[in-house]
Amino acid sequence: MFMTTNFFIMLAIVVYLAIMLVIGFVYSKRNNSTEDFYLGGRKMGPLVTAMSAEASDMSSWLLALHICPVSVMPHGLPSVLPLVHG
């Protein structure tokens, strides 16, 4: 039972990796330059751009909220104030 479970987990990881590599290879052919890569060919609409900006903003707060408790333990509350205040 244990061997079959590990086999299926490894199989799922390998299949996922293969799919990601195929997707990366197919879509890498569509980029003509680094500007095209970073700007998405200037084809992204305002909704996608706004969602991307909001996701980036939220992830930075998530990181700060994970760092704050860890920093307070050894260094005290004053070490976190620059993170919270900005």
Phi and psi in degrees as a GROMACS rama.xvg file:
@    title "Ramachandran Plot"
@    xaxis  label "Phi"
@    yaxis  label "Psi"
@TYPE xy
-64.7845  -39.3497  PHE-2
-66.1913  -39.5753  MET-3
-69.8859  -34.9264  THR-4
-63.7967  -46.8841  THR-5
-62.7735  -37.581  ASN-6
-62.1039  -45.4487  PHE-7
-69.4923  -33.3303  PHE-8
-65.912  -46.2465  ILE-9
-64.6487  -38.8364  MET-10
-62.3147  -42.6845  LEU-11
-62.8804  -40.8528  ALA-12
-65.2018  -44.1143  ILE-13
-65.4828  -42.4484  VAL-14
-64.0493  -43.5407  VAL-15
-60.3001  -46.1138  TYR-16
-61.379  -42.5672  LEU-17
-62.814  -42.6197  ALA-18
-64.2152  -42.7316  ILE-19
-63.0137  -39.668  MET-20
-65.6966  -41.1354  LEU-21
-64.2443  -45.1134  VAL-22
-61.4049  -44.4145  ILE-23
-61.9524  -42.0121  GLY-24
-66.2154  -44.5042  PHE-25
-63.5035  -46.6096  VAL-26
-78.6145  -19.3942  TYR-27
-68.4679  -25.125  SER-28
-71.8438  -17.8396  LYS-29
-83.2575  -15.6159  ARG-30
-86.1764  130.338  ASN-31
-97.0657  -25.7404  ASN-32
-154.242  174.054  SER-33
-68.4373  -32.1954  THR-34
-63.93  -40.8976  GLU-35
-62.3528  -37.6863  ASP-36
-66.9654  -50.779  PHE-37
-71.8648  -31.7542  TYR-38
-98.6916  0.379001  LEU-39
64.4881  29.8249  GLY-40
67.4183  14.7305  GLY-41
54.8801  34.6126  ARG-42
-108.085  -4.12617  LYS-43
-78.2371  136.077  MET-44
-81.7905  178.335  GLY-45
-65.9015  -31.6164  PRO-46
-66.5625  -45.7823  LEU-47
-65.7383  -40.5969  VAL-48
-63.9071  -43.2173  THR-49
-65.542  -40.928  ALA-50
-64.4375  -39.1201  MET-51
-65.4449  -43.9094  SER-52
-63.6759  -41.6962  ALA-53
-67.1638  -39.0037  GLU-54
-63.933  -39.3887  ALA-55
-64.9506  -41.7464  SER-56
-64.6351  -44.3096  ASP-57
-67.176  -34.864  MET-58
-68.7553  -32.2921  SER-59
-67.9559  -37.9071  SER-60
-67.8879  -37.7457  TRP-61
-61.922  -41.8482  LEU-62
-63.8119  -43.8115  LEU-63
-63.297  -38.4691  ALA-64
-70.5353  -25.1733  LEU-65
-80.7416  -31.3824  HIS-66
-77.8584  -35.1503  ILE-67
-56.5821  -53.2898  CYS-68
-62.9812  -35.2399  PRO-69
-68.5437  -35.2094  VAL-70
-76.5003  -30.587  SER-71
-68.2046  -36.6544  VAL-72
-56.4314  -55.7514  MET-73
-86.3945  -24.9276  PRO-74
-112.029  -12.0393  HIS-75
89.2888  171.808  GLY-76
-62.1779  -36.5145  LEU-77
-60.1361  -22.4196  PRO-78
-72.6139  -19.0989  SER-79
-95.7501  -21.0483  VAL-80
-57.0116  -39.7061  LEU-81
-62.2475  -31.3946  PRO-82
-69.8107  -42.4022  LEU-83
-76.9379  -41.4705  VAL-84
-74.7997  -31.4084  HIS-85
